[in-house]
Amino acid sequence: MLQKIVGLLAVQAALVASLPAPEPAPSPPGVPSASTARSELAALTVAPQGSQDGYSRAEFPHWITQSGSCDTRDVVLKRDGTNVVQSASGCTTTSGTWVSPYDGATWTASSDVDIDHLVPLSNAWKSGASAWTTADRQAFANDLTHPQLLAVTDNVNESKGDKGPEEWKPPLGKRTGRGFSGYPIVSYYCTYAEMWVKVKSVYSLTITSEEKSALSDMLDTC
């Protein structure tokens, strides 16, 4: 009987191991497939980063009004959260729940959540945006059509700063073990790289050789 039980447990463990890991669902629109991202990555122009001279966040007017009294931050908070309540007289967020895809943390206060520019504004500036018009930079900084904006844990966003994937990757990264459910620990490397490549491709921004190598490695986790 004991041998039979051990055998059944082994079969159950094998079945659990064969289940796909439930990666965090990307909230932004326009996330490409891994194969599309690889093709877009191959087509990007590789070049050293340009100068930081002249850069400031003011060069990228952001959190502009989207409709009524709702600005871009309000829209992303509503889109990326669950049970989000905003004031009847405007778009002030009063409650909700947000799961940060970068670290898997859950928050119920919007003050704990930043809206991240996936490709940081400084990185974009040094990758070609310095030559854009202010209107172009405003469109980039408030893009709700492509996977450029997402709600994440504030201090994780601060740790990212203006770093590219060659210097910073989401903490929810490598598959290092198994959770209590038996599923492998999830990774956000794949989705993060897919989104990064899409944004750089849409806006014809350059990448460095180190950046390209890091993105290729991350896409290999898909």
N, CA, C and O of each residue as an XYZ file, in Angstrom:
888
protein
N       0.825     -1.210      0.000
C       0.000      0.000      0.000
C       0.864      1.268      0.000
O       0.591      2.215     -0.738
N       1.908      1.273      0.835
C       2.795      2.420      0.906
C       3.442      2.683     -0.443
O       3.556      3.828     -0.880
N       3.869      1.593     -1.106
C       4.512      1.731     -2.409
C       3.542      2.348     -3.419
O       3.934      3.155     -4.263
N       2.258      1.951     -3.317
C       1.251      2.477     -4.232
C       1.043      3.974     -3.988
O       0.923      4.746     -4.940
N       1.000      4.385     -2.723
C       0.823      5.798     -2.398
C       1.994      6.624     -2.909
O       1.811      7.702     -3.475
N       3.208      6.101     -2.701
C       4.398      6.798     -3.180
C       4.349      6.962     -4.692
O       4.728      8.000     -5.235
N       3.872      5.913     -5.362
C       3.762      5.970     -6.812
C       2.765      7.017     -7.263
O       3.019      7.741     -8.226
N       1.627      7.108     -6.576
C       0.612      8.103     -6.927
C       1.125      9.522     -6.697
O       0.860     10.429     -7.486
N       1.867      9.696     -5.594
C       2.429     11.013     -5.328
C       3.444     11.412     -6.389
O       3.528     12.579     -6.771
N       4.205     10.450     -6.857
C       5.192     10.727     -7.897
C       4.511     11.149     -9.194
O       4.966     12.062     -9.882
N       3.406     10.466     -9.517
C       2.657     10.824    -10.728
C       2.080     12.227    -10.604
O       2.131     13.017    -11.546
N       1.525     12.530     -9.418
C       0.960     13.855     -9.185
C       2.032     14.931     -9.306
O       1.793     15.981     -9.902
N       3.194     14.681     -8.753
C       4.287     15.650     -8.826
C       4.721     15.873    -10.266
O       5.030     16.997    -10.662
N       4.743     14.796    -11.050
C       5.132     14.919    -12.447
C       4.120     15.753    -13.221
O       4.492     16.551    -14.081
N       2.834     15.564    -12.910
C       1.798     16.335    -13.591
C       1.905     17.817    -13.258
O       1.769     18.668    -14.137
N       2.150     18.124    -11.981
C       2.305     19.515    -11.569
C       3.506     20.141    -12.253
O       3.447     21.287    -12.699
N       4.596     19.391    -12.337
C       5.819     19.905    -12.956
C       5.625     20.207    -14.420
O       6.303     21.074    -14.973
N       4.694     19.494    -15.064
C       4.483     19.693    -16.500
C       3.590     20.882    -16.801
O       3.488     21.307    -17.952
N       2.931     21.433    -15.760
C       2.050     22.570    -15.977
C       2.872     23.817    -16.285
O       3.936     24.010    -15.698
N       2.398     24.667    -17.195
C       3.126     25.893    -17.489
C       3.064     26.861    -16.318
O       2.072     26.903    -15.591
N       4.107     27.625    -16.140
C       4.136     28.612    -15.068
C       3.195     29.755    -15.400
O       3.219     30.266    -16.520
N       2.361     30.170    -14.443
C       1.416     31.250    -14.704
C       2.074     32.618    -14.623
O       2.032     33.253    -13.569
N       2.683     33.090    -15.714
C       3.344     34.382    -15.702
C       2.330     35.502    -15.457
O       1.159     35.359    -15.810
N       2.770     36.623    -14.854
C       1.871     37.745    -14.665
C       1.336     38.222    -16.006
O       2.103     38.382    -16.956
N       0.043     38.450    -16.095
C      -0.542     38.919    -17.348
C      -0.127     40.366    -17.573
O      -0.339     41.208    -16.701
N       0.458     40.668    -18.725
C       0.858     42.052    -18.986
C      -0.367     42.935    -19.121
O      -1.292     42.605    -19.863
N      -0.383     44.046    -18.418
C      -1.519     44.955    -18.485
C      -1.483     45.867    -19.711
O      -2.532     46.117    -20.306
N      -0.301     46.379    -20.110
C      -0.292     47.298    -21.245
C      -0.715     46.608    -22.536
O      -0.553     45.396    -22.672
N      -1.249     47.361    -23.472
C      -1.613     46.781    -24.766
C      -0.402     46.646    -25.675
O       0.634     47.270    -25.447
N      -0.545     45.836    -26.691
C       0.458     45.784    -27.744
C       1.686     44.957    -27.456
O       2.698     45.124    -28.137
N       1.644     44.064    -26.467
C       2.815     43.221    -26.183
C       2.939     42.178    -27.294
O       1.993     41.427    -27.530
N       4.077     42.113    -27.980
C       4.221     41.175    -29.097
C       4.544     39.767    -28.617
O       4.876     39.558    -27.450
N       4.447     38.822    -29.512
C       4.897     37.468    -29.210
C       6.421     37.456    -29.163
O       7.071     38.393    -29.626
N       6.980     36.397    -28.603
C       8.440     36.295    -28.519
C       9.065     36.263    -29.905
O      10.112     36.872    -30.125
N       8.434     35.558    -30.845
C       9.002     35.468    -32.191
C       8.988     36.823    -32.879
O       9.938     37.178    -33.576
N       7.910     37.584    -32.686
C       7.845     38.925    -33.264
C       8.895     39.823    -32.628
O       9.558     40.600    -33.315
N       9.041     39.713    -31.312
C      10.033     40.530    -30.607
C      11.447     40.218    -31.106
O      12.266     41.123    -31.269
N      11.726     38.947    -31.346
C      13.057     38.596    -31.847
C      13.301     39.218    -33.229
O      14.398     39.700    -33.509
N      12.301     39.204    -34.069
C      12.431     39.808    -35.402
C      12.619     41.313    -35.292
O      13.441     41.895    -35.999
N      11.857     41.941    -34.407
C      11.984     43.390    -34.225
C      13.327     43.745    -33.605
O      13.919     44.767    -33.951
N      13.811     42.913    -32.696
C      15.118     43.157    -32.090
C      16.210     43.120    -33.148
O      17.111     43.959    -33.145
N      16.132     42.154    -34.049
C      17.136     42.025    -35.103
C      17.149     43.238    -36.029
O      18.173     43.552    -36.634
N      16.010     43.915    -36.137
C      15.898     45.041    -37.062
C      16.283     46.380    -36.440
O      16.423     47.374    -37.152
N      16.455     46.415    -35.112
C      16.792     47.675    -34.460
C      18.228     48.094    -34.781
O      19.104     47.250    -34.968
N      18.451     49.390    -34.841
C      19.784     49.925    -35.113
C      20.629     49.885    -33.846
O      20.223     50.393    -32.801
N      21.796     49.284    -33.948
C      22.722     49.210    -32.812
C      23.698     50.377    -32.912
O      24.369     50.559    -33.929
N      23.766     51.162    -31.845
C      24.645     52.333    -31.825
C      24.936     52.711    -30.378
O      24.138     52.412    -29.489
N      26.068     53.364    -30.133
C      26.346     53.842    -28.763
C      25.283     54.854    -28.360
O      24.699     55.526    -29.210
N      25.036     54.957    -27.054
C      24.087     55.951    -26.587
C      24.597     57.352    -26.865
O      25.798     57.619    -26.812
N      23.654     58.247    -27.165
C      24.008     59.631    -27.413
C      24.246     60.380    -26.114
O      24.282     59.793    -25.033
N      24.407     61.677    -26.245
C      24.707     62.523    -25.094
C      23.466     62.757    -24.236
O      22.340     62.765    -24.733
N      23.695     62.945    -22.945
C      22.641     63.309    -21.997
C      22.415     64.819    -21.994
O      21.473     65.300    -21.364
N      23.262     65.566    -22.688
C      23.183     67.026    -22.684
C      21.791     67.493    -23.118
O      21.234     67.020    -24.109
N      21.264     68.417    -22.358
C      19.975     69.006    -22.696
C      18.784     68.250    -22.155
O      17.649     68.711    -22.275
N      19.029     67.077    -21.550
C      17.905     66.270    -21.071
C      17.330     66.810    -19.769
O      18.056     67.255    -18.880
N      16.016     66.757    -19.682
C      15.291     66.917    -18.419
C      13.929     66.284    -18.628
O      13.468     66.154    -19.761
N      13.286     65.891    -17.545
C      11.958     65.286    -17.664
C      10.961     66.267    -18.257
O       9.961     65.865    -18.851
N      11.237     67.565    -18.093
C      10.350     68.580    -18.658
C      10.334     68.545    -20.185
O       9.412     69.066    -20.814
N      11.357     67.928    -20.779
C      11.385     67.786    -22.240
C      10.364     66.759    -22.719
O      10.081     66.665    -23.914
N       9.808     65.980    -21.768
C       8.801     64.969    -22.077
C       7.536     65.280    -21.255
O       7.297     64.624    -20.241
N       6.736     66.248    -21.662
C       5.538     66.585    -20.868
C       4.701     65.331    -20.618
O       4.252     64.682    -21.563
N       4.494     64.995    -19.355
C       3.791     63.747    -19.071
C       2.673     63.957    -18.060
O       2.575     64.993    -17.404
N       1.844     62.940    -17.965
C       0.617     62.958    -17.194
C      -0.297     64.092    -17.678
O      -0.836     64.879    -16.900
N      -0.436     64.129    -18.997
C      -1.324     65.111    -19.613
C      -2.779     64.672    -19.448
O      -3.054     63.508    -19.156
N      -3.699     65.604    -19.637
C      -5.118     65.281    -19.544
C      -5.521     64.379    -20.704
O      -5.236     64.670    -21.866
N      -6.191     63.273    -20.365
C      -6.646     62.325    -21.384
C      -8.121     62.539    -21.713
O      -8.513     62.495    -22.879
N      -8.929     62.767    -20.693
C     -10.342     63.070    -20.899
C     -10.903     63.662    -19.619
O     -10.585     63.200    -18.523
N     -11.743     64.688    -19.757
C     -12.283     65.338    -18.575
C     -11.178     65.807    -17.654
O     -10.317     66.591    -18.053
N     -11.201     65.325    -16.412
C     -10.149     65.675    -15.453
C      -9.175     64.522    -15.245
O      -8.355     64.569    -14.328
N      -9.250     63.486    -16.084
C      -8.383     62.303    -15.950
C      -7.075     62.506    -16.707
O      -7.081     62.801    -17.902
N      -5.963     62.349    -16.010
C      -4.681     62.422    -16.705
C      -4.162     61.007    -16.970
O      -4.812     60.018    -16.632
N      -2.996     60.932    -17.572
C      -2.450     59.636    -17.985
C      -2.250     58.712    -16.794
O      -2.555     57.523    -16.884
N      -1.752     59.226    -15.693
C      -1.556     58.392    -14.499
C      -2.885     57.809    -14.030
O      -2.965     56.626    -13.700
N      -3.924     58.637    -13.999
C      -5.240     58.154    -13.579
C      -5.711     56.998    -14.456
O      -6.240     56.004    -13.958
N      -5.514     57.139    -15.761
C      -5.972     56.112    -16.702
C      -5.238     54.798    -16.475
O      -5.853     53.731    -16.497
N      -3.919     54.868    -16.256
C      -3.140     53.641    -16.064
C      -3.464     52.990    -14.723
O      -3.518     51.763    -14.630
N      -3.680     53.790    -13.691
C      -4.082     53.231    -12.395
C      -5.393     52.458    -12.542
O      -5.534     51.364    -11.995
N      -6.332     53.013    -13.264
C      -7.612     52.346    -13.483
C      -7.434     51.086    -14.311
O      -8.027     50.052    -14.003
N      -6.636     51.160    -15.346
C      -6.433     50.033    -16.256
C      -5.710     48.875    -15.590
O      -6.079     47.718    -15.792
N      -4.699     49.165    -14.810
C      -3.838     48.120    -14.257
C      -4.314     47.579    -12.910
O      -3.792     46.569    -12.436
N      -5.288     48.228    -12.289
C      -5.760     47.786    -10.989
C      -7.045     46.992    -11.073
O      -7.630     46.840    -12.146
N      -7.473     46.493     -9.939
C      -8.766     45.817     -9.822
C      -9.573     46.519     -8.737
O      -9.022     46.998     -7.746
N     -10.876     46.570     -8.939
C     -11.786     47.234     -8.000
C     -11.331     48.660     -7.708
O     -11.392     49.125     -6.569
N     -10.873     49.344     -8.752
C     -10.390     50.717     -8.585
C     -11.580     51.675     -8.517
O     -12.463     51.662     -9.376
N     -11.579     52.501     -7.480
C     -12.626     53.501     -7.301
C     -11.992     54.883     -7.441
O     -10.997     55.198     -6.788
N     -12.589     55.695     -8.303
C     -12.116     57.058     -8.485
C     -13.240     58.025     -8.119
O     -14.418     57.703     -8.272
N     -12.875     59.188     -7.646
C     -13.868     60.139     -7.145
C     -14.878     60.507     -8.221
O     -14.544     60.582     -9.404
N     -16.117     60.735     -7.797
C     -17.186     61.060     -8.739
C     -16.966     62.409     -9.389
O     -17.393     62.629    -10.523
N     -16.311     63.307     -8.692
C     -16.103     64.654     -9.218
C     -14.859     64.775    -10.085
O     -14.596     65.833    -10.656
N     -14.105     63.709    -10.181
C     -12.881     63.752    -10.984
C     -12.276     62.378    -11.080
O     -12.988     61.374    -11.045
N     -10.964     62.324    -11.202
C     -10.303     61.035    -11.366
C      -9.369     60.707    -10.212
O      -8.488     59.859    -10.359
N      -9.538     61.351     -9.080
C      -8.705     61.020     -7.931
C      -8.993     59.589     -7.495
O     -10.141     59.246     -7.212
N      -7.964     58.757     -7.440
C      -8.131     57.353     -7.070
C      -8.244     57.228     -5.561
O      -7.342     57.629     -4.827
N      -9.362     56.666     -5.099
C      -9.604     56.553     -3.655
C      -9.317     55.157     -3.117
O      -8.997     55.007     -1.938
N      -9.425     54.135     -3.960
C      -9.131     52.775     -3.498
C      -8.923     51.861     -4.695
O      -9.238     52.210     -5.832
N      -8.385     50.681     -4.407
C      -8.130     49.709     -5.464
C      -7.052     48.737     -5.033
O      -6.516     48.838     -3.929
N      -6.741     47.806     -5.900
C      -5.673     46.834     -5.653
C      -4.807     46.735     -6.894
O      -5.307     46.621     -8.013
N      -3.492     46.782     -6.676
C      -2.551     46.708     -7.788
C      -1.498     45.634     -7.495
O      -0.929     45.596     -6.404
N      -1.245     44.766     -8.471
C      -0.184     43.770     -8.370
C       0.935     44.211     -9.299
O       0.752     44.287    -10.514
N       2.085     44.498     -8.725
C       3.218     44.975     -9.519
C       3.858     43.815    -10.277
O       4.332     42.871     -9.644
N       3.888     43.851    -11.600
C       4.472     42.743    -12.360
C       5.988     42.634    -12.192
O       6.562     41.584    -12.482
N       6.640     43.692    -11.732
C       8.088     43.659    -11.583
C       8.529     42.801    -10.405
O       9.562     42.134    -10.472
N       7.737     42.814     -9.312
C       8.151     42.083     -8.112
C       7.047     41.224     -7.511
O       7.283     40.528     -6.524
N       5.840     41.258     -8.089
C       4.739     40.434     -7.599
C       4.077     40.964     -6.340
O       3.209     40.295     -5.780
N       4.465     42.153     -5.874
C       3.893     42.724     -4.655
C       2.493     43.272     -4.925
O       2.201     43.754     -6.020
N       1.633     43.189     -3.910
C       0.270     43.689     -4.003
C       0.115     44.933     -3.142
O       0.574     44.967     -2.000
N      -0.533     45.956     -3.694
C      -0.711     47.217     -2.983
C      -2.168     47.650     -3.033
O      -2.869     47.396     -4.013
N      -2.615     48.303     -1.972
C      -3.992     48.799     -1.928
C      -4.048     50.318     -1.806
O      -5.136     50.890     -1.732
N      -2.905     50.968     -1.784
C      -2.835     52.435     -1.767
C      -2.131     52.896     -3.039
O      -1.018     52.460     -3.331
N      -2.776     53.770     -3.787
C      -2.180     54.220     -5.047
C      -0.875     54.971     -4.813
O      -0.053     55.081     -5.723
N      -0.673     55.493     -3.596
C       0.564     56.202     -3.280
C       1.768     55.267     -3.261
O       2.907     55.729     -3.338
N       1.534     53.966     -3.162
C       2.625     52.982     -3.180
C       2.964     52.531     -4.594
O       3.852     51.703     -4.795
N       2.249     53.085     -5.573
C       2.390     52.646     -6.957
C       2.912     53.787     -7.820
O       2.398     54.904     -7.765
N       3.933     53.497     -8.614
C       4.422     54.430     -9.632
C       3.931     53.972    -10.995
O       3.689     52.785    -11.213
N       3.788     54.914    -11.898
C       3.560     54.563    -13.299
C       4.915     54.621    -13.988
O       5.479     55.698    -14.185
N       5.424     53.469    -14.347
C       6.763     53.382    -14.940
C       6.724     53.625    -16.432
O       5.862     53.100    -17.136
N       7.669     54.428    -16.912
C       7.954     54.489    -18.340
C       8.898     53.317    -18.612
O      10.072     53.358    -18.241
N       8.381     52.283    -19.256
C       9.174     51.075    -19.466
C      10.540     51.416    -20.043
O      11.566     51.079    -19.451
N      10.561     52.076    -21.188
C      11.813     52.638    -21.697
C      11.931     54.022    -21.058
O      11.184     54.931    -21.421
N      12.855     54.194    -20.116
C      12.945     55.454    -19.380
C      13.140     56.654    -20.311
O      13.712     56.535    -21.395
N      12.652     57.802    -19.862
C      12.730     59.003    -20.689
C      14.182     59.365    -21.003
O      14.498     59.775    -22.120
N      15.051     59.211    -20.021
C      16.471     59.506    -20.251
C      17.070     58.565    -21.279
O      17.841     58.990    -22.139
N      16.715     57.273    -21.192
C      17.206     56.302    -22.159
C      16.721     56.668    -23.563
O      17.483     56.605    -24.527
N      15.460     57.048    -23.667
C      14.912     57.434    -24.976
C      15.651     58.654    -25.529
O      15.958     58.719    -26.720
N      15.932     59.616    -24.654
C      16.642     60.823    -25.075
C      17.982     60.464    -25.716
O      18.344     60.995    -26.766
N      18.708     59.557    -25.067
C      20.036     59.171    -25.553
C      19.974     58.183    -26.714
O      20.996     57.857    -27.318
N      18.751     57.705    -27.023
C      18.588     56.715    -28.094
C      17.918     57.301    -29.337
O      17.565     56.574    -30.265
N      17.747     58.631    -29.343
C      17.177     59.267    -30.525
C      16.135     60.328    -30.249
O      15.871     61.170    -31.107
N      15.525     60.307    -29.046
C      14.443     61.247    -28.772
C      14.909     62.688    -28.614
O      14.096     63.611    -28.652
N      16.216     62.889    -28.438
C      16.718     64.264    -28.320
C      16.456     65.057    -29.598
O      16.410     66.287    -29.573
N      16.284     64.349    -30.714
C      16.043     65.008    -32.007
C      14.550     65.179    -32.307
O      14.183     65.765    -33.325
N      13.702     64.673    -31.428
C      12.256     64.779    -31.655
C      11.737     66.166    -31.317
O      12.418     66.970    -30.680
N      10.514     66.423    -31.761
C       9.818     67.624    -31.327
C       9.255     67.390    -29.922
O       9.146     66.249    -29.472
N       8.909     68.455    -29.252
C       8.302     68.322    -27.921
C       6.999     67.538    -28.013
O       6.685     66.753    -27.119
N       6.241     67.745    -29.083
C       4.976     67.015    -29.264
C       5.228     65.518    -29.376
O       4.468     64.715    -28.835
N       6.294     65.142    -30.078
C       6.644     63.719    -30.205
C       7.025     63.138    -28.847
O       6.628     62.024    -28.506
N       7.792     63.896    -28.081
C       8.209     63.405    -26.765
C       7.012     63.313    -25.811
O       6.960     62.422    -24.963
N       6.074     64.217    -25.948
C       4.861     64.153    -25.131
C       4.059     62.904    -25.464
O       3.543     62.237    -24.567
N       3.954     62.586    -26.746
C       3.223     61.378    -27.152
C       3.888     60.130    -26.584
O       3.205     59.205    -26.144
N       5.216     60.103    -26.594
C       5.969     58.968    -26.052
C       5.738     58.810    -24.551
O       5.556     57.696    -24.058
N       5.746     59.921    -23.834
C       5.645     59.900    -22.378
C       4.239     59.598    -21.876
O       4.048     59.333    -20.689
N       3.251     59.637    -22.770
C       1.861     59.393    -22.382
C       1.214     58.315    -23.235
O      -0.004     58.305    -23.412
N       2.024     57.411    -23.764
C       1.562     56.409    -24.731
C       0.707     55.336    -24.059
O       1.206     54.536    -23.267
N      -0.572     55.330    -24.381
C      -1.494     54.318    -23.861
C      -1.795     53.243    -24.894
O      -2.585     52.335    -24.634
N      -1.174     53.336    -26.060
C      -1.422     52.391    -27.150
C      -0.420     51.253    -27.168
O      -0.760     50.127    -27.531
N       0.802     51.538    -26.783
C       1.885     50.551    -26.796
C       2.295     50.226    -25.355
O       1.906     50.944    -24.434
N       3.073     49.156    -25.144
C       3.422     48.722    -23.769
C       4.523     49.559    -23.128
O       5.580     49.042    -22.768
N       4.265     50.851    -22.989
C       5.260     51.777    -22.464
C       4.970     52.218    -21.031
O       5.871     52.697    -20.342
N       3.738     52.066    -20.578
C       3.365     52.530    -19.240
C       2.737     51.398    -18.444
O       1.859     50.701    -18.952
N       3.178     51.202    -17.188
C       2.548     50.204    -16.341
C       2.747     50.548    -14.874
O       3.739     51.168    -14.490
N       1.776     50.128    -14.059
C       1.784     50.423    -12.624
C       2.667     49.417    -11.898
O       2.475     48.207    -12.022
N       3.642     49.926    -11.135
C       4.602     49.059    -10.450
C       4.893     49.603     -9.058
O       4.566     50.748     -8.748
N       5.508     48.777     -8.226
C       5.916     49.186     -6.884
C       6.853     50.395     -6.966
O       7.807     50.391     -7.743
N       6.580     51.426     -6.164
C       7.326     52.671     -6.303
C       8.824     52.530     -6.067
O       9.621     53.062     -6.840
N       9.224     51.815     -4.998
C      10.663     51.734     -4.721
C      11.397     50.840     -5.718
O      12.598     51.002     -5.931
N      10.673     49.893     -6.333
C      11.284     49.079     -7.386
C      11.529     49.953     -8.615
O      12.567     49.841     -9.268
N      10.581     50.811     -8.919
C      10.748     51.732    -10.037
C      11.915     52.673     -9.783
O      12.667     53.006    -10.699
N      12.062     53.098     -8.539
C      13.174     53.973     -8.186
C      14.513     53.256     -8.360
O      15.498     53.870     -8.771
N      14.552     51.960     -8.048
C      15.798     51.206     -8.206
C      16.160     51.040     -9.686
O      17.333     50.963    -10.051
N      15.141     50.990    -10.509
C      15.375     50.891    -11.957
C      15.964     52.186    -12.504
O      16.912     52.163    -13.289
N      15.392     53.322    -12.081
C      15.883     54.614    -12.552
C      15.825     54.710    -14.067
O      14.785     54.448    -14.671
N      16.938     55.085    -14.678
C      16.978     55.209    -16.144
C      17.797     54.084    -16.782
O      18.283     54.215    -17.905
N      17.942     52.975    -16.046
C      18.782     51.880    -16.535
C      18.085     51.061    -17.625
O      16.867     50.883    -17.609
N      18.878     50.576    -18.557
C      18.400     49.654    -19.579
C      18.491     48.228    -19.063
O      18.994     48.005    -17.962
N      18.009     47.245    -19.844
C      18.001     45.849    -19.392
C      19.394     45.248    -19.226
O      19.535     44.189    -18.614
N      20.411     45.893    -19.753
C      21.769     45.407    -19.530
C      22.242     45.714    -18.112
O      23.207     45.119    -17.632
N      21.556     46.650    -17.440
C      21.932     47.035    -16.078
C      20.868     46.699    -15.040
O      21.181     46.566    -13.857
N      19.611     46.561    -15.468
C      18.531     46.314    -14.517
C      17.486     45.396    -15.141
O      17.096     45.564    -16.296
N      17.045     44.427    -14.354
C      15.987     43.516    -14.782
C      14.962     43.408    -13.656
O      15.313     43.617    -12.495
N      13.708     43.088    -13.964
C      12.697     42.970    -12.910
C      13.109     41.945    -11.858
O      13.589     40.868    -12.212
N      12.934     42.254    -10.574
C      13.268     41.287     -9.519
C      12.554     39.958     -9.700
O      13.097     38.906     -9.362
N      11.329     40.002    -10.235
C      10.597     38.775    -10.509
C      11.190     38.202    -11.781
O      10.638     38.344    -12.872
N      12.341     37.543    -11.610
C      13.122     37.182    -12.779
C      13.353     35.718    -12.988
O      12.629     35.075    -13.748
N      14.339     35.181    -12.333
C      14.759     33.812    -12.624
C      13.863     32.796    -11.924
O      13.345     33.048    -10.836
N      13.690     31.650    -12.563
C      12.922     30.560    -11.947
C      13.861     29.852    -10.960
O      14.727     29.069    -11.350
N      13.667     30.147     -9.697
C      14.617     29.643     -8.696
C      14.021     28.593     -7.770
O      14.734     28.070     -6.914
N      12.762     28.270     -7.907
C      12.170     27.293     -7.005
C      10.708     27.095     -7.308
O      10.239     27.451     -8.389
N       9.978     26.526     -6.358
C       8.555     26.279     -6.557
C       7.753     26.869     -5.407
O       8.126     26.769     -4.238
N       6.643     27.483     -5.779
C       5.769     28.064     -4.779
C       4.964     26.986     -4.079
O       5.089     25.801     -4.388
N       4.136     27.408     -3.132
C       3.340     26.451     -2.364
C       2.343     25.707     -3.250
O       1.934     24.593     -2.923
N       1.948     26.323     -4.383
C       1.001     25.674     -5.285
C       1.654     24.565     -6.099
O       0.965     23.778     -6.748
N       2.963     24.504     -6.065
C       3.668     23.520     -6.879
C       4.099     24.067     -8.228
O       4.838     23.402     -8.955
N       3.646     25.282     -8.581
C       4.053     25.881     -9.841
C       5.472     26.430     -9.721
O       5.885     26.849     -8.640
N       6.219     26.429    -10.824
C       7.530     27.072    -10.789
C       7.384     28.560    -10.479
O       6.388     29.182    -10.850
N       8.378     29.124     -9.800
C       8.384     30.559     -9.560
C       8.382     31.258    -10.918
O       9.159     30.906    -11.805
N       7.506     32.247    -11.073
C       7.331     32.864    -12.383
C       8.452     33.846    -12.706
O       9.160     34.316    -11.816
N       8.596     34.142    -13.978
C       9.589     35.086    -14.451
C       8.904     36.174    -15.262
O       7.944     35.906    -15.985
N       9.398     37.405    -15.141
C       8.869     38.495    -15.956
C       9.888     38.935    -17.004
O       9.662     39.905    -17.728
N      11.015     38.215    -17.083
C      12.046     38.589    -18.058
C      11.498     38.589    -19.478
O      11.738     39.526    -20.239
N      10.766     37.545    -19.836
C      10.261     37.400    -21.205
C       9.375     38.581    -21.581
O       9.624     39.253    -22.582
N       8.341     38.835    -20.782
C       7.398     39.900    -21.101
C       8.082     41.267    -21.096
O       7.799     42.115    -21.943
N       8.975     41.470    -20.146
C       9.685     42.749    -20.065
C      10.483     42.999    -21.351
O      10.448     44.100    -21.901
N      11.195     41.981    -21.822
C      11.982     42.128    -23.045
C      11.082     42.342    -24.259
O      11.392     43.163    -25.122
N       9.978     41.614    -24.329
C       9.036     41.783    -25.448
C       8.532     43.221    -25.508
O       8.463     43.819    -26.582
N       8.182     43.772    -24.348
C       7.665     45.132    -24.305
C       8.746     46.143    -24.658
O       8.497     47.085    -25.411
N       9.942     45.951    -24.119
C      11.047     46.888    -24.372
C      11.343     46.953    -25.869
O      11.479     48.036    -26.438
N      11.441     45.800    -26.491
C      11.741     45.745    -27.926
C      10.634     46.420    -28.730
O      10.916     47.155    -29.677
N       9.373     46.175    -28.358
C       8.254     46.782    -29.080
C       8.323     48.301    -29.038
O       8.155     48.963    -30.062
N       8.569     48.854    -27.855
C       8.622     50.310    -27.728
C       9.782     50.882    -28.535
O       9.616     51.875    -29.244
N      10.943     50.268    -28.432
C      12.089     50.762    -29.193
C      11.836     50.662    -30.701
O      12.272     51.520    -31.469
N      11.132     49.615    -31.111
C      10.835     49.427    -32.528
C       9.823     50.452    -33.030
O      10.016     51.055    -34.086
N       8.745     50.649    -32.271
C       7.697     51.597    -32.677
C       8.272     53.006    -32.841
O       7.902     53.732    -33.764
N       9.171     53.383    -31.944
C       9.702     54.742    -31.957
C      11.067     54.857    -32.646
O      11.705     55.908    -32.593
N      11.506     53.782    -33.287
C      12.774     53.780    -34.037
C      13.939     54.282    -33.177
O      14.777     55.057    -33.637
N      13.972     53.829    -31.935
C      15.063     54.181    -31.036
C      16.203     53.176    -31.187
O      15.966     52.009    -31.498
N      17.419     53.617    -30.972
C      18.573     52.742    -31.100
C      18.780     51.921    -29.831
O      18.225     52.240    -28.780
N      19.571     50.877    -29.933
C      19.980     50.085    -28.781
C      21.495     49.908    -28.823
O      22.105     49.939    -29.891
N      22.084     49.724    -27.664
C      23.516     49.444    -27.619
C      23.735     47.946    -27.802
O      22.790     47.163    -27.707
N      24.962     47.551    -28.062
C      25.255     46.126    -28.238
C      25.010     45.367    -26.943
O      24.539     44.230    -26.975
N      25.326     45.987    -25.785
C      25.092     45.337    -24.499
C      23.589     45.179    -24.238
O      23.141     44.160    -23.713
N      22.842     46.182    -24.607
C      21.384     46.151    -24.458
C      20.787     45.040    -25.324
O      19.907     44.305    -24.875
N      21.259     44.919    -26.545
C      20.754     43.891    -27.450
C      21.045     42.497    -26.910
O      20.192     41.612    -26.967
N      22.250     42.304    -26.386
C      22.620     41.004    -25.831
C      21.735     40.648    -24.642
O      21.282     39.510    -24.520
N      21.488     41.626    -23.760
C      20.646     41.380    -22.586
C      19.227     41.033    -23.011
O      18.620     40.118    -22.453
N      18.695     41.748    -23.985
C      17.327     41.482    -24.461
C      17.226     40.100    -25.106
O      16.233     39.396    -24.926
N      18.247     39.724    -25.849
C      18.252     38.403    -26.478
C      18.229     37.308    -25.409
O      17.492     36.329    -25.530
N      19.038     37.480    -24.367
C      19.064     36.499    -23.270
C      17.712     36.419    -22.576
O      17.253     35.331    -22.226
N      17.076     37.562    -22.379
C      15.774     37.580    -21.720
C      14.702     36.931    -22.576
O      13.814     36.256    -22.055
N      14.776     37.128    -23.874
C      13.803     36.489    -24.778
C      14.004     34.983    -24.822
O      13.080     34.240    -25.155
N      15.197     34.532    -24.490
C      15.449     33.081    -24.444
C      14.711     32.415    -23.284
O      14.613     31.189    -23.243
N      14.188     33.207    -22.337
C      13.441     32.626    -21.230
C      11.958     32.427    -21.586
O      11.202     31.851    -20.805
N      11.555     32.904    -22.757
C      10.133     32.828    -23.152
C       9.706     31.375    -23.378
O       8.550     31.116    -23.714
